[in-house]
Amino acid sequence: MCVPFGDDVSAWELENGLVAVLKTDMLVDKTDVPPGMSLQQAARKAVVMNVSDFAAKGVKPSALLVSLGLPKNLTQKDIVDLAKGLNAGARENDCYVLGGDTGETSDLIINVSLFGVAREREIVLRSGATPGDIVAVTGFFGKTSAGLKILLNNLQVSASVRKVLVESVLMPQARLKEGLALSRTGAVSASIDSSDGLAWSLHELARAGKVGFLIETLPLAKEAERFAEQHKLDAVKLALYGGEEYELVLTIKPGLWERAKWAAVEAGGMLMSIGRVTARRGLFLCIDGKRRVIEPRGYEHFKSDLVR
């Protein structure tokens, strides 16, 4: 198999160096839809979840199939809203909903299966990190963790900060343009989508590459930092152990750093260096001369505080 089990997507060899790339992911109302998220936003999120994994591999999605598990109490308007959300998520990422299936369930379930075609040699795996590579991310962290706390616990914060934090939860964005642009540079040695949290994503890359990481810059969003200060929370934990941020976590060949950085900018995004790959195993955060272990934890089903 050209993409091993446990990576962000699956793939099947076609011919002439091409592979069919597939991904399926499921959104369940009870565990994945916070208070305040509309059905349209939930359906859109179900698409974004899948597209984000394609982005991490540098693969453009073409089409998707959707299986809907629908509770009896949904109205015709609810079904229309679900359809609008699915279409919005697909069209934002230049792909199409081709069809799917529906069935009756006790809880809302939206299962999306995504399809695309790519050249095998251009797919970026989790396993290529090499000592000396630069660790980078496509955005700041902590916003969704803080936003979820606001929605679940009705915590107060200024209107401007609340808007940014809550919107990060309700309207997540997949970094597809950045992922495609970065994969074309040849600069990326390993990549993963950060939906399970920054810490967990780093551990997955380290495990796959049999390397370690020294993180020297914490990519903490300023809004999350303000929220942490106001509510006396550990901002480092917000940034490391949240989830569903849908940023890309990558390792970049140092000689091609400038090429990668400008490719992300030209795609309308950003690329931030946060550390380096080490030959010594273990993940550490070192800021202001203080070193702390980055624990292998993040968002996990059956342990999430979203369950209600």
N, C-alpha and C positions, 0 to 999 in steps of 0.2 A: 504493500500500500504506500502511495506517495505521501499521504498524510497519516501519521500514526494515530492509533486510538488515544483519546485524552487531549487532543489538540482542540482548537476552537471550532473546526469544521471537519467534515468528512469529504473524501474525494474518490472518484473512480476514473481510472485511465480510459481515455477514448482512443484517439490516434493522432499521429503527427505532433506529439508532444502536448496535446490538449488533455485536460481532465474536466470531468463534471464535478462541480463543488456543491455540496449539500449541507444544510443545517436545519435542525428543527428545535424549537424551544416552545415551552408552554407557559402561559400566564393563567393563574388561578385567582379568582376574586379574593378568596379568604387570605391568601398569603402574599399577593403581589399588588393589590389595589388598595392604596391608603385612603382614609377619609378625605373627601374633597376632590378626588379624581373622578371625572365623568366617564361614562361608557365610551364616548368617542376618544377621550384621551387614553383610556385603558387599551382600546383596540390599536391605536397608533403605537403605543408603547410595545405591544406584542410584536409589531413589525420591527421597531427600532432595536429590540433585544437581539433579533436575528441578524439584522444588517450590521450591527456593531461587530459581531464575530467575523463577518466577511471583511469588514474594514481592517481588522487586525491581521488578516491574511493577505491583504492587498488584492482582493477579488471583487469585481463588480457584480452585484446581483442582477438577474434578469427577470425572474418571475417567482411567484409564491403561490402556494396552496394553503387554504385555511380550513381547519376543522373547528367548529363551534359547538361547545356543550352549553345548552341554553336552559335555564330554569323556567318553570311554568309561568312565573309571575312577570316575565318580561313582556313589554307592550310592543306594538308595531313600531312606535317611535324609537324605542330602545334598540330594536333590530336595525333600523335605519341609521341610528347614531353609531352602532358598531361598524356598519358598512362604511360610513363616512370616515371613521377613524382608520380602518384598514386601508382604504384608498389613499387617505392623506399620507400615511406612513410609507406606502409604496411609491406614490408619485414624488414625494420629497427626495426619494433615493433612486429615482429614474428606473423603477421596475413596476411590474403589473401583477394584480391578483387574477389568476387564471380560473379559479374555482375552488372546490373543496367539498365539505360535508357538514351536516348539522345533525344534532341529536339532543335528546332531553337529558339533563343532568340536574343534580341537586345544587350545584354551585356553578357560576359562570366559568367556563374554560375556553381559552382562545389558544389554539395550537397552530403555529405558523411553521411551514416548511419552505425553506428558501433554496433557490437553484441559480447557478451561474456556471459559466465556462471560463477557464483560465489556462494559461500556459503553466505546465508543471514547474518549470524552473523559476517562475516568478512568485510562487506562493511562499510566504514568509512563515516559517514554523516557530514553535516555542523553543526549540532545542539548540539554536545556533549561537548563543551568547559565548563570547571568548574573553578571557582575562585581558583587561585594558580597554574593552569597549565602554562607551559612554551609555549610562542609563538615562532614558529620557521619557517624557510624558507630553501629551498633546493638550493638557489643560490643568486647572487647579482642582484640588480635592477638598472634601469636607462639606460641600454645599448640600448634597443630597442627604447626608447623615443629619445635618442640622435641620434641613427642611422637613425631614420625616419626623423629627422630634417635635417640631412646631405643629404639624398636622395631627400627630397622635396625642400630644399632651397639651395642645392649645397654649404653647409658650409664647410670651410676648417679645417683640423686637420691633425696631423702627420699620415704618412702612416700606422704605426703599430696600432695606436689607431683607425683610420678609418676602418681598416680591421676587428677588433673585433666588433666595433659598427654596421657596415653595415651587417656583417655576421649574427649578432644576429637577424636582421630583415629578411634577405633573407633565412636563413637556421635555423629556430627555432628547438629546441629539446624538446620533451616531456620527463618528468622525470618518465617514466614508471618503470624502474628497481628500482628506489628509492621508488616509491609509493607502489609497490608490496612488497618490503622488509620491509618497515615501517609498512604496514598493518598487516604483520605476527607477529610483535613484541607484539601487544596488547597495545602498548604505546600511540597510537594516539587517542585522544578523538574527534577531529574534523579536517576536511581537505577541502580545496578548491583549484581549479586551479586559477592561478593569471592572466589569459589572459585579464581581464578587469582592471588590475592595482593593485598594492599592497594595496593602501588605500581602494579601493572599495571592494577588497577581505576581508580585515580585517573587514569592516563594515558588510559584508554579514555573516561572522562567528559570529560577535557580536550580530547581529540581530537574527540569528537562535538560538544561545545559551542563549540569554537574559542576556548578560554579557558585560563588558567593557574591554578595552585593554590599557595597559601602555607600549609603545614601547620605549626602552632605548638604542637600537643600531640600527642605520639606515643602512640597508644592501646595501650600495651604491657601485656600481662597480667603481674601480679606473679609468677605461677608461672614464666613464660617468663624474666622478669628474673632470678629466683633461679637458674634452670637455666643461663642465660648466664654469670652470675657464677661459678658452680661450675666450669664447663667452659671458662672464658676465651673465650667467643664474643661476637660483636658483637650485642648485644640489638636494636639498630636494624635490622640485617639480618634478624633473626628476625621482627620485626614487619612489615617492609615487603615482604620477598621470599619469604615462605612460600607458602601456598596452602591451599585446601580448608577455609577457616574458615567459609564460608557466612554471614558477616555481610552486612549491607547497607551500601553506601557511597552517601551521598546528598548532594545540595545542597538547602538549605532557604532559602526566602525569609525574609530577616531579620525582617520585620514579623510573621511567623507562627511564629517560633521557639518561643515558649512553648506555643502550641497543638500544635505537632508533638511537642515534648518530652513533654507530658502525655499525648498520645495513645499514645505508645510505652509509657509507664509504665502506663497503664490497660490496655494489651494484655498486660501482664506482662513487659515488657522494659525497655529503656533507650535513650536517644539522647544521644550525647556529641558536643559540638562539638570539632573538631580543627583548624579553620583556616578560610580564606575563599577565595572565587573571585576571581581577578584578571584584569584586561583584558590584562595582559602575559602572553604565552605562557611556558611553562616551569613545571616543578614543583620546589618547593624545600621542604626541611624546615629550620625555624629554631627552635633550642632553645638556651637559655642564651647567646644572642647569636651562636651559630655557625650558619652556613648551609651546607647541603650539598644537592647535586642529588639528586632522587629519580629513579633510573634506570628506564627502561621495561622492567622484567623481572619475572618471577614464575614460576609453574609453567607449563611448556610440555611437551606430549607430544613424544616422541622425544629429549628432553633431560633428562628426569626422572631423579633418582638412585634412584627406586624400582625401576626396571627391574632384574630379577634373573635 
